[in-house]
Amino acid sequence: MKSFILLASVLALASAKSVKVKGVEHGFCPGANEPLSLDSLDLSPYPIVVASGAEINLQLQLTLNEVVPEGATADVTIVKKGLIDIPLPCVEVDDLHLGSCQYTGNQLLSAVSDFLCPNYVPDGQECMLPLNTGVYGSTEPYTFVLPDIPQIIVDLLGSGSYEITAHVNYADGSEMTCIIVGLELA
């Protein structure tokens, strides 16, 4: 499950101007500050298969141009798109909050620290806020193998088009940036 959180978090936080890469649409919300740039992104298979044991290959490299300070949060909204858009609620599974939830920056980093640190962060960067400026990720792909996924999550997600919006806020509640990602699940 941490792998899926990582994938969703990375895609939501790794955007540039509105771009489509192999079907993954990503960009900043209109008028939002642009504190990072996407250097490269590759995701396969696409659409993403959400199933126990499924492999997802992610290659991502981004440059963070502004420090993400201590106390930063991400208000994430996930909507399944269709004739009637369906917002996914925030649900707790095994002490993990999934879906349209508010996360602290350190919660997100803690959820992915086994993967992310130290190999995919700049030298000297700890796996906690503040995140300093620099290059994050790699030009080489990383393969995630999804763990056993509870049927409730598979049923909740299902195949289809999803829009993820992440409002990244400073500790005082003001907005640092806003990022939108559109992706397909099979």
N, C-alpha and C positions, 0 to 999 in steps of 0.2 A: 504494500500500500504506500510505503514511503516513496517508491519509484514513481507511482502515479502522481503523488503530491509534487515530487520534484519536477516531473515533466510539465504539469500544469503551471507550477510556479515559475519555472524557467521560461516557458513560452509567454506567460503573462508579463514577465518582467524584462524580456529580451526583445524589445521592439525598436523599430526605427520609424521613419515616415511610413505611411500606409504602403505596404508591400505585400506581394503574394509569393511565397516560396513553396513550390510543389503543393499548392492547395492551402497552405497555412497562411491566412491573412493576418497581418499584424501591423499596428501603428499606434501613434499617440492620439488621445482624444483631441478633438478640435480645441485649439487654444492652450493646450497643456505645455508645460515646461518640458524640454527634451534633454534630460541629464545623462543620457547614454546613447551610444550608437551601436548598431548591430553590424558586426564585421562579417560574420558568416553564419549560415543556418542550413542544416539538412536534416530531414526527419523521414525515417522509413520504418516499416511500411506506412503508406498513407493511402486511405484513411487509417487511423490508429485502431488497432484491434485491442479491445479491452476484454481480456480473458486470462484466467489463471495460466501462468507459464508462457504467456505471449512475450515475444522479444520486440523491443523498440530501440532503434538505433537513432541516437541524437548527436549531432555535431553542432556545436554552438560556440561562437566566440563573440564577445561584446566588449566595448570599452566604456567604462564608467567615468564620466567627465566631472561629476560632482560627488562629494562624500554623502553617503546615506548615513545620517547621524543616529546615535543611540536614541531609542524611543520611537523610531519610525514604525508605522503600522501599514498594513495593506487591507483595504476593504475590498473584498473580492465578490463579484456577482457573476454567477454562471446561469445562462439562460439557454434552454434547448429551443432552437428555432423551428418554426413550423407554421401551419395555418393559424394556430394559437401558440404564441410563445409561452414556454413554461419555465418559470424561475426555479432553479434547484435550491432547496432549503439547505441550511447549515445542519449537518447531522454529525453525531459523534459515534465513531467506530473504534473500539480498542484505544480509547483515550486520544484519538486523533479527530480533529474537526475537519470535515470535508464539505465542500460545496460553497454556497454563498455565505461566507463567514468573514469576520474581522480577525486578522492574524497580526501578531507583533512580528517585527523583522527577525527577532531572535527565535521565535517559534518556528518560522520557516527555515531559518538556517539550521536550527537543531534537528529538524525533521530530515534534512538532507546532508548533514555534516559528514556522515560516513562516506558518502560519495564525493562531495564537493571539496572538502579540505583534506590535505593541503594541495592536491594536484591541480585544481582548477581555479585557484585564487592567486593573486600576485604574491611574490615572496614577502614574508613578514605579516601577511594579513591573517588574523585569527578568524575562526569560524563564528564570528559574532559581530554585532554592530559596535562601532561604526564600520561601514564598508568604505574603504579608502578608494581613491581614484586608481584606475589601472585597467589592465586587460584581464578579463575573466573568461574561463572556458578553455577551449582547445580547437585546433584545426583538425584533430583526429576524432572520429566518432566514438561514442561510448554506448555500449549495449546494456539496456535495462532488461531484466527478466521480471515480469510482473509476478508477484507472489500469489498465493491463494487469495482470490478476491471473493468476499462474501456475496452471496446471490443477491442480497438487497442492493448492493452497489451496482452489480451488473444490471439488475432490473431498473435501477434508478437512472443509470447512464444510457444504456441501450444505444443502438446505432442512430446516427443523425448528425445534424449541424448544431454546433454550440458556439456561443459568444461569451467570452470571458472578459470582464472589465475589472481592472485593478486600479483603485485610487490609492496611491502611495502618499501617506501623510506624514508630516513632521510631528514631533511629540506634542506640539501645541494645537494640533488638529488642522493646521493649514496644509494645503495640498502641495506636495513636492512635484508629482506628475500623475498622469492618468494614461493607462495603456489598455488597448483593446486587442484581443486575439480571437480570430474565428478559425475553428477547426472542425474536422469530420471524424466521427468514431464509427467503426464498422461493427 
